[in-house]
Amino acid sequence: MAVNLDPDLLSILVCPKCRSEFRVDDEANELICTNAACALAYPVRDDIPVLLIDEARDTRAETESASN
């Protein structure tokens, strides 16, 4: 299921933790922070981004294990 967000909205959204831009992960239905040091993945539920740090998934551990 693809993330269905207005491009204008997506252009102004930033990570609430570090203020970096997002990239869209349509496969996981998430917005991923583009800052490698942060790299939190925020869920998009019913076309609404849930930008709560407590709801975000840390993708850094996945990236580190994939590189080993």
N, C-alpha and C positions, 0 to 999 in steps of 0.2 A: 504494500500500500504506500503510495507516494505522499510526501508531505505537500499539502496544498495550502501554501501561504501566499498572500499578496506580495509581489516582488518589492513594492514600496515599503511594506512593513518589514520585510526581511532586511532591507537595506539600512534600516534604523535600529534594528535589534542588536544588542551587544550582550556579551556574557556578564551576568550580574556580579561575578566574582572578580574578574580581571579587566573587564571592559573591552575585550577583543571581539572581532567580528566572528560570525558563525559560518560554517559550511553545512549544507544540508546532506543528511544521510537518508535517502529515500527508503533504502532497504530496511534499516532499523527504525525508521520513523522518528528520527531525532535531529536536533540541531547540535553540532559539534563545535566547541570553541576552537578557534584556529591557533591559539597560543599553546605551543607545545608544553610549556611549563604548567599550564592549567588543564587543558584538554578534557574538560567536562562535557558530557553528552546529556542534553536536556530532552526529555520526551515531548512529543507532540501528540496530544490526545484530542480526537475529534476536531482536527485542524486548529487547535489552540496550543501554542507553545507553553509548557509549564516551566517557567524560568525561576524555579526555587532551587537554591543550592542543595537543600536537603533531599530533593527529588532527583538530582543529577547523578549520573553514573561516571565514575572515574575511568577513563580509557587509557591512562598512562600504563597501568599494570598490563593491559592487553598488548600494548605496543611493545613493551619491554620483553614480554614472554615470546612474542612473535619474532623478535630480532635475535633471540638466543638459539 
